């Protein structure tokens, strides 16, 4: 997250306490995704109040045995991911993308100066596999949402599959984002250069 206002300029602390009380009420509902919504609301408030600038959410690990009866999916997450062209897996994927959409919408509704909290943030959504049925991680879809304080162009689809291994390193993308955040890193993982064109 980039660009912030001091806490006292955002809103009163009592407003945030009331907001967290409403989050706790969400947990008491019987909604199957109430925990993830609660976590996403906490991330929103933490960003808005500048309590943190980084949040990592692992909504489901790849070997998860999590079930989705509220999506009418009869098998656990891991075996469902091996049927990645099935309707069941599409429902699971749509559920997780809806969580990202919820987070982005909430951040977009939070004013921050002349922009929004989302405009000053970068949400990254990715998986560790392209295809679960083939265990193929040769290409990974990555979704970035938010403008990162005007340093990240939005509304684009970038295809790096034809650039060879050196020209499409995931660590190069991380290095690009780190530089936009002001982190003075020359290398990250196996990348010695930022990802071109990001």
DADAFEN-V120768 format. One record per pair of residues at least 24 apart in sequence whose ideal C-beta (glycine too) atoms are under 6 Angstrom apart, sorted by sequence separation. I is the first residue (numbers start at 1). GAP is how many residues later the second one is. D is the distance in whole Angstrom. If there is no record, write none. Layout:
BEGIN
i: (I | I)
gap: (GAP | GAP)
d: (D | D)
END
This chain:
BEGIN
i: (68 | 71 | 122 | 100 | 121 | 19 | 122 | 118 | 119 | 120 | 151 | 148 | 59 | 10 | 32 | 10 | 104 | 7 | 7 | 1 | 4 | 84 | 84 | 84 | 82 | 81 | 82 | 1 | 40 | 44 | 48 | 36 | 40 | 44 | 62 | 48 | 47 | 3 | 2 | 1 | 2 | 3 | 2 | 2)
gap: (24 | 24 | 24 | 25 | 25 | 26 | 26 | 28 | 28 | 29 | 29 | 32 | 37 | 38 | 38 | 39 | 41 | 42 | 43 | 46 | 46 | 47 | 48 | 49 | 50 | 51 | 51 | 52 | 62 | 62 | 62 | 63 | 63 | 63 | 66 | 69 | 70 | 117 | 118 | 120 | 146 | 146 | 147 | 179)
d: (6 | 6 | 5 | 5 | 4 | 6 | 4 | 5 | 5 | 5 | 4 | 5 | 6 | 6 | 4 | 6 | 5 | 5 | 6 | 6 | 4 | 6 | 5 | 5 | 5 | 4 | 5 | 4 | 6 | 5 | 5 | 6 | 5 | 6 | 6 | 6 | 5 | 4 | 5 | 5 | 5 | 4 | 4 | 6)
END
